[in-house]
Amino acid sequence: MKVLLVNGSPRKNGCTNAALNEIAGTLAEEGVESEIFWVGAKPVRTIARRRMTIFLKSFDKRKVG
């Protein structure tokens, strides 16, 4: 099994990364492979957020009254 650890902090080597490294070490002791992925300082848009934006735009066009 492989576990993906996501660092969403804007600081690549901050406290979140230190905590994830501790978790990765514990997982390695148990024989579980892991990888830390840093998202970075830029906002991440998800598919759900994009779909909600599209829905809201179409909803605004159908104003009632």
Buried (B, 14 or more C-beta within 10 A) or exposed (E): EEEEBEBEBEEEEEEBBEEBBEEBEEBEEEEEEBEBEBEEEEEEEEEEEEEEEEEEEEEEEEEEE
